[in-house]
Amino acid sequence: MADFSFSSLRPETIIDGLEAAGFSVASGLLALNSYENRVYQFHDDDMVKYVTKFYRPNRWSLAQIQEEHDFALELEAQELPMVAPLVKDGQSIFTHQGFTFAVFPCRGGRIFEVDNLDQLEWMGRFVGRIHAVASTKPFVCRPEISTEESLIQAREIIANGNMVSSGLHLPFFTVLDQVIDIAISQYKPTKKIRLHGDCHAGNILWTDAGPHFVDLDDCRTGPAIQDLWMMLSGDRQNRLLQLDTLLMGYEEFFSFEHNELTLIESLRSMRLINYMAWLTKRWQDPAFPRNFPWFNTEKYWEQQILMLKEQHAILQEPSLSLNLGN
């Protein structure tokens, strides 16, 4: 089995790698909130702040990471506020002692307020501009959002992880399979483009100048609605208002396929199930038991059964629609 861990990543390894790539490290390394990769802030001799991301080994190929970087640089070149990797001597990917890493300018900001309609309209324009650029050519190496990976393979990871207690095994996998079956039947995208892929509030920072994205680690191919639905929250009427506001800004720059609204709940199901699989798959990484102590408990799996039952019911409701009658 490939080693996906950071067991041999030491502070001196990180600093040596950065300095070998031409970055001076005059400060210590400040660990930032990231579980899939290892991310650190530092400053150089001139007090300029940077962020370095050490990629989880064997998760992405070098070609897939390069596509992430190229996409970010392409968006930055179009004057979109995307924090792109720094390029030295024509390269943005660096390697040291088996680890792959990149360095980014440090950009701060406030968390995006998902219930702020003014910010939502701004985000709609922002994502519309991104998609206008993203639609001009495809990814070659990055994966596509698929039910095979996010539902079928995710179920297999959960089942093989043996973390669901025997007493909950039958009710959990019964409702899980029901959700998977409906989500597979509903996920029928007709148009696919390059996407941010993980467009939630934590990846969007806000300043007085507006929003900017800080992470394209999960960029992939899929339907445009994937980069919009995670900004919707609250009850149905609130989500309709938020959706209308988002699309008001979005359609200034890119045409939205309204039939994609039928994909929202299947995409949500994929995200919910894939999250359980992700925790299961990464549980051997010491950072996960330390940061997710509630996982792998009886109470956690009981909550997942309830959540899946709710999602099963939602999947059978009419999808969101901006037509009369909603």
Rosetta blueprint (number, residue, H / E / L):
1 M L
2 A L
3 D L
4 F L
5 S L
6 F L
7 S L
8 S L
9 L L
10 R L
11 P H
12 E H
13 T H
14 I H
15 I H
16 D H
17 G H
18 L H
19 E H
20 A H
21 A L
22 G L
23 F L
24 S L
25 V L
26 A L
27 S L
28 G L
29 L L
30 L E
31 A E
32 L L
33 N L
34 S L
35 Y L
36 E L
37 N L
38 R E
39 V E
40 Y E
41 Q E
42 F E
43 H E
44 D L
45 D L
46 D L
47 M L
48 V L
49 K E
50 Y E
51 V E
52 T E
53 K E
54 F E
55 Y L
56 R L
57 P L
58 N L
59 R L
60 W L
61 S L
62 L H
63 A H
64 Q H
65 I H
66 Q H
67 E H
68 E H
69 H H
70 D H
71 F H
72 A H
73 L H
74 E H
75 L H
76 E H
77 A H
78 Q L
79 E L
80 L L
81 P L
82 M E
83 V L
84 A L
85 P L
86 L L
87 V L
88 K E
89 D L
90 G L
91 Q E
92 S L
93 I L
94 F E
95 T E
96 H E
97 Q L
98 G L
99 F E
100 T E
101 F E
102 A E
103 V E
104 F E
105 P E
106 C L
107 R L
108 G L
109 G L
110 R E
111 I E
112 F L
113 E L
114 V L
115 D L
116 N L
117 L H
118 D H
119 Q H
120 L H
121 E H
122 W H
123 M H
124 G H
125 R H
126 F H
127 V H
128 G H
129 R H
130 I H
131 H H
132 A H
133 V H
134 A H
135 S L
136 T L
137 K L
138 P L
139 F L
140 V L
141 C L
142 R L
143 P L
144 E E
145 I L
146 S L
147 T H
148 E H
149 E H
150 S H
151 L H
152 I H
153 Q H
154 A H
155 R H
156 E H
157 I H
158 I H
159 A H
160 N H
161 G H
162 N L
163 M L
164 V L
165 S L
166 S H
167 G H
168 L H
169 H H
170 L H
171 P H
172 F H
173 F H
174 T H
175 V H
176 L H
177 D H
178 Q H
179 V H
180 I H
181 D H
182 I H
183 A H
184 I H
185 S H
186 Q H
187 Y L
188 K L
189 P L
190 T L
191 K L
192 K L
193 I E
194 R E
195 L E
196 H L
197 G L
198 D L
199 C L
200 H L
201 A H
202 G H
203 N H
204 I E
205 L E
206 W E
207 T E
208 D L
209 A L
210 G E
211 P E
212 H E
213 F E
214 V L
215 D L
216 L L
217 D L
218 D L
219 C L
220 R E
221 T E
222 G E
223 P L
224 A H
225 I H
226 Q H
227 D H
228 L L
229 W H
230 M H
231 M H
232 L L
233 S L
234 G L
235 D L
236 R H
237 Q H
238 N H
239 R H
240 L H
241 L H
242 Q H
243 L H
244 D H
245 T H
246 L H
247 L H
248 M H
249 G H
250 Y H
251 E L
252 E L
253 F L
254 F L
255 S L
256 F L
257 E L
258 H H
259 N H
260 E H
261 L H
262 T H
263 L H
264 I H
265 E H
266 S H
267 L H
268 R H
269 S H
270 M H
271 R H
272 L H
273 I H
274 N H
275 Y H
276 M H
277 A H
278 W H
279 L H
280 T H
281 K H
282 R L
283 W L
284 Q L
285 D L
286 P L
287 A H
288 F H
289 P H
290 R H
291 N H
292 F L
293 P L
294 W L
295 F L
296 N L
297 T L
298 E H
299 K H
300 Y H
301 W H
302 E H
303 Q H
304 Q H
305 I H
306 L H
307 M H
308 L H
309 K H
310 E H
311 Q H
312 H H
313 A H
314 I H
315 L H
316 Q L
317 E L
318 P L
319 S L
320 L L
321 S L
322 L L
323 N L
324 L L
325 G L
326 N L
